[in-house]
């Protein structure tokens, strides 16, 4: 599917520019691959990224490509954010690499970053 794509799973909306659906069988979706301005909304929570993969059997959405999860003034940023739709939780892995000094070896990724009411927590 291409264009302004909308997928609903219960109370969760996923919007994106393009969607590739893989079926487990005629009645069940195995995986959904979303690309291009991905946005996931569930109540007051909004997640955004460049790409997302939804696994139908587990209700797991893996967000990659500058993922962010926001609720009100609070934002979680990492390299990968995983949303678990059935039990309303999220996990985060790594942050963007810290800048390296000239001539220094490449810096490793920072931890996820949580911004609460405008103040960053690590």
N, C-alpha and C positions, 0 to 999 in steps of 0.2 A: 504494500500500500504506500502511496506517496501523496504528499500534500499535507493539509492540516489534519493529521491523524489523531483520533481520540480512542483510547481503550479504557473500558470500565471494568473493574473487578471489585464487586461490592461497593464500598464507600470510597474507593481509590480511583482517581482519574490519572491517566498517563497520556500526555500529549507529546507529539514529535513531528518531524518533517517526513520521516520514512520509517516503515515498519516491515520486518520480515517475520512471518509466523511459521513455526515448525510444529506440526501436529504429531502427537504420540500415536493416535488412531483417529478414526472418523469423528469421535466425540470429545476428544481431550487434546488440549494444547500442551505441547512439551515445553517449548521455549518461544519467547518473543524478543526479537532484537530491535531496539529503537535507536535511531540516530537523528542528529540534527535538532538542536535546541530542545532537548528532552526536559519535560517538566512533569513531576509527580505531585499530586495534591491529595492529602488525606486530612480532612478537618482543617485545623489551623496550621498544619505542617505543609511546607512546600520544599521539594527537593528539585535541583536542577543539575544538568550535566550535558556533555556532548553526546554520550552514549549510555544505554542502559540495556540490561538483559533481565527479563522476567522468566523465572522457572515456574511453570504452572503448578506442578505437584506440591511445591514447598511454599509458594507465595513469596519467594525471595527475589528482590530486585537489586542488582548490582550496578551501581552508577560509577562511571569512569569518565575522564576528560573534564577536569576542573569541577568535580562534584561539590555541591553545597546543600546542606539541609538547614532550613530555617523554620523557627516557630516564634512569632512575635519578633522581639528585638534580638533573639539568640540565634547564632549561626554556627554550624559545624562544618569545617573544611578539611579535606584530606585528598589523597590520591585515589582512594576507593572508599565509597560509602555503600554499605549493604543495608537495605530496608527489609525487615521481616514483617510482612503485612498481617499475618494471622495473629501475631502477639504484640504488634505495635512497638517494636524495638528497632534500634539501628546500631550498626557497628561501623567503625572507621579505621582505616589503615593509612598510615603515613601521610605526611604533608609534602608540599613542594620542596625540592632541594634547597638547602640554605646556600646563599651566594658564596662562592669560593674566592679567596684572595688571588690576585694575579700570580700565576706560577705555582699555585698550590694544587694538590690533587682535588679531583671533583668532590664536592661535599655530598654527604649522605642525606637522605630525605629527613625532614624534620618530623616530629610527631604530629598527629592531628591537632587542629587548632579549634578551640571552642571560644566564641566571642559571646559573652553574656552582658546584655545591656551596654554594649560598646566597649567592654573591657576584655582583652584577650586572656584566656586561661590555657595552660598547657598541661 
